Structures are given as structure tokens and as C-alpha cells.
Amino acid sequence: FSERSGVINIGLEGMMLTGAFTAVAVTNFAQNPWVGVLGAILVGILLGLIHAITCITFKANQIVSGVAINLFASGITIFFCWLLFGETQIMVKSNLPIWGLPLPNIGEGSAFVRNIIVMFAHYSPLVYLTIIIFVLSHIILFKTPFGLRLRAVGEYPQAADTMGVNIIKMRYIAVMTSGALAGLAGSFLSLEQAHFFVKEMSGGRGFIALAAMIFGKWTPLGTAGAALLFGVGEALAMRLQGVLVI
């Protein structure tokens, strides 16, 4: 969303890291992981707002603003980690449930088909939410008047302004949406993938997300395909650890 509106968001890494910390901290205090997810999204929106104010209102360099957010997130997360918990690693005390989709009655001769279905049937609700967000993003960007205005603001801002589109408003919405999604990604990283928070746990995934977006030509479908490709590579790296190659 942010890139489509004409604002580069290098700060995804910091937004994701802050979302990861907020999700664990709020979950442990509230004893409810959904509240933690909401907190991560809100913090992402806040950082997106800061980035938008800096770049859109004050017209600062977008790259510098994004790098500043990354550095700020790196320091503020470990500071509050020590302040609130007295340590640099926080374990999650309450996990999101794993949803099991109903499996159809498949005969023994279709074991392969059943295994494929089982592969996609038991995941965190955040995984299914991500799929919904992907579909909605494609519809919003390419099938709605809002998406048309957003793309016009990024590609032809003068023409969009001539047509009466509020460029500043559209860019604010886009950057804050980008921050919300980065915060959501951070919550998945800490609540579901790792089940803890530790310093710099995002590990460059925000930059990988940027690479996936560019590789996917700034479209939800292309970005999802690139993300799957990078994800397969990361999964293979973890699976092959300890495998002896002769």
C-alpha cells in the first residue's frame, strides 16, 4: 500500500520488530493473545503515522526516515524489555489456538490427496487471516475506486490532484495500513513462530518483505508468490540443518 501511494517504507523491519515485542508484552499482561495481536497492529499504525508525518507533512527523505524507525525500534524494544521484564528474552504465556479445518471423507486410495489437505488444515488463525488479507488487498487495489485513486496518487500525483484526489490523505492511509500489516507480521513472528521475544528477532525479515514486494512487481499476487519462494528457502535451510552431505 505504501509503495503504491508513492512513499517508500524502509521502516518495515522496525515496525515488525516493535510489533513482535508489543504482541508478547501485551499478551503476557492481558493473558490474551488476541489483545497482543491488536496491540501489535496499533503500534504498527503508530509507527506508520510517524513515518507518514515525517515524509509527507515535513517532506523528509523517505529512506532516512525508514532507517531512523529501524534504529529507534531496535533500541526501544530492548529498553522496554529490560524495563518491564528485567531480561532480554520474554516467553509467551498464552498462545493462539490452532484451528483445524474439517476434513472431507476421502477413501484410502486417495491418501496423497488427504495428506495435501491435512497440510493446509491445521494452522494458526493468523495464517488464514493472512490469506484473507491477501485476497482483500488485491480486490481493494485493483477492483475498487479507492485502489484506483491510490495507484494514481503513486504513479501520477499531479493528475490525481487535478481530479480532486486528496493526495496527502491517501498517502497517510496507505503508510498507516503498511504499518498495521507490518505489526501483524511481527505478532505472528513472536506469538506463533518463535513463542518468545528476543533482541533483533525480526532478523531482516522486513527487508525480505521489501525484496518480495519488488520481486513481485508491487502486486499482492506477485508479492505472495515471492514470499512463498523465500519462505521455502528458509524452511529448507531449517530442515537441512544437521543433514550430512557426502
Secondary structure, DSSP 8 states (H G I E B T S, - for coil): -TGGGT---TTHHHHHHHHHHHHHHHHHHHT-HHHHHHHHHHHHHHHHHHHHIIIIIS---HHHHHHHHHHHHHHHHHHHHHHHHSSSEEE-SS----EE-------GGGHHHHHHHHHTTEE-HHHHHHHHHHHHHHHHHHHSHHHHHHHHHHH-HHHHHHTT--HHHHHHHHHHHHHHHHHHHHHHIIIIIISEEETTTTTTHHHHHHHHHHHTTT-HHHHHHHHHHHHHHHHHHHHTTT----
